Amino acid sequence: MFPFSFEWVWDMGHYVFLGGMWYAIGIISLGLTYCIGKTILDMVSGKGGGHGDHH
Amino acid sequence: MDSALIPKGVKRCSFPQFSIGILIVGAVLLWGVYAMLLCWFKGLNQTGMNDSYGFALWIWADLAVIALGGGAFFTGLLRYIIGKDELKNIINFAVVIGFICYSSALLILGIDVGQPIRSWFIFWHVNVHSMLAEVAFCLSIYFSVLAIEFVPLILEQKQIDEIPFFHNLAHNMHEIMAVFAATGAFLSCFHQGSLGGVAGVLFGRPFAFREHLLVWPWTFFLFTWSAAAYGPCFTILLTKIMEGITGKKLVKDNVIDLLAKISGWMIASYMVAKLVDTWYWATVTAPSKGLTFMDFYSDGSGLYTIWIIIAELFIGGIVPAIILTNKSWRANKALLLIAIILAAVGVCLNRWVMVLQVMAHPVLPFEGWFAYMPSWQEVATTILPVAYGIILASLAYRYLPVFPQERELNPVED
């Protein structure tokens, strides 16, 4: 899973497989960070709090 | 008692009535938990698995719920990426079903591995050449995507929504839900496919083995396709069951019709691919291994005879495809119900043969068909996710705005 794991090899299998995995984890993490960060900024700037329809 | 928690403008049954229902299902849940603990503390000797059946009832249940839960990723793809806006009225329920199905699948795997305390090995010391490693990675990451998709619905609960931070967070999550939906579709395609790939690469098991496109056997593509095709049928089926239990219409007919139509054409196209695959396997692949088509359907017990492939491909595939692709038949409530039930049974049967018939068929000329009978612990732990799913779906329906059209379809006088 990590380059410091003893069985790690710098080959195509690890690039593709773990590259895909970290890519997906990266997008999810960035997305969540964006949502939480934007919410905090909105609250601080007083933009948040309105009640609208989300759907 | 809990009226303050119930969404605005909708009516729910009384709290005692709801509690009695939950307690009854909760008793079944506890039975499953007891069996699960037996398997964890005493080991896999509690199961009916043997040297021939390393994969058994659990893995069938696992593959079946993952296929049925495919409605979440495919409906999300249609709603957020392709832009089928009408599906916003059923996407919440699709996400709830997906969350239940995938958490159930992970629970089943947690029991099946026998040593759950070492389950992190599959991540940390990953074998990048293993289809199952890909399944484990994509399954667990996609489950986190489903949890993220579920969070805004929880945040819209009447009292939580009153808190500005959570209201705003739910709004912001909705804004970029397409990113999560696209990631979920990417992950789903790979784990659904790899589950099929596990069967297709078994070159020592001619019933399952298929020709490859690069490193992927045809079963890889067929599993992804079938999950996308049949998953929405299960979403519609559970919506209809929910409507039957509550005695209310929860989703407008045009939404159901759209999802059923898309599902019908997906099943139809899947059936074309599946029939070509079956024909090629029966006439080329299997003979190249020294076997004929009927060798795979000669089980003396009568379970694995020709009826099973007829039930899977014709009754559970072609029939629902014909009904769902025909506008007037789809509009008929009874025919629609028959089609979605047959479709759900059909995909479960497909997963059954790809797990259990593969194990049952003899691989050496002097062997007979292998028998397997699940123990009560396996049955209980397979029913456990069903009880858990009923409880979670009931709680979600009672306290969360799962169906956006419910208020409009069932006006309540205050």
Contacts between the chains, C-beta under 8 A, distances in Angstrom:
chain1	res1	chain2	res2	distance
A	1	B	123	5.4
A	1	B	124	5.1
A	1	B	125	7.6
A	1	B	126	5.5
A	2	B	124	7.8
A	5	B	124	6.3
A	5	B	125	6.4
A	7	B	125	5.9
A	13	B	128	4.0
A	13	B	129	6.2
A	14	B	128	5.6
A	16	B	128	8.0
A	17	B	126	7.5
A	17	B	128	4.2
A	17	B	133	7.6
A	17	B	134	6.9
A	17	B	137	8.0
A	18	B	126	7.3
A	18	B	128	7.0
A	20	B	190	7.6
A	21	B	137	5.2
A	21	B	141	7.1
A	24	B	138	8.0
A	24	B	141	5.4
A	24	B	183	5.7
A	24	B	186	6.7
A	24	B	187	5.9
A	25	B	141	6.4
A	27	B	179	6.5
A	27	B	183	5.1
A	28	B	141	7.2
A	28	B	144	6.5
A	28	B	145	6.4
A	28	B	148	6.9
A	28	B	180	7.0
A	28	B	183	6.1
A	31	B	148	7.6
A	31	B	176	5.7
A	31	B	179	5.1
A	31	B	180	6.0
A	31	B	183	7.8
A	32	B	148	6.8
A	34	B	172	7.7
A	34	B	176	6.6
A	35	B	169	6.3
A	35	B	172	4.5
A	35	B	173	5.0
A	35	B	175	8.0
A	35	B	176	6.7
A	36	B	169	6.9
A	38	B	172	5.0
A	39	B	165	6.3
A	39	B	168	4.8
A	39	B	169	4.5
A	39	B	172	5.3
A	42	B	168	5.4
A	42	B	172	7.6
A	43	B	164	6.7
A	43	B	165	5.8
A	43	B	168	6.4
A	48	B	164	5.3
A	48	B	165	7.0
A	48	B	167	7.4
A	48	B	168	3.7
A	49	B	164	3.9
A	49	B	167	7.1
A	49	B	168	6.8
A	50	B	167	8.0
A	51	B	161	7.5
A	51	B	167	6.5
A	52	B	171	7.1
A	54	B	152	6.8
A	54	B	156	6.6
A	54	B	170	6.0
A	54	B	171	5.8
A	54	B	174	4.7
A	55	B	88	5.1
A	55	B	89	8.0
A	55	B	174	7.8
A	55	B	404	5.3
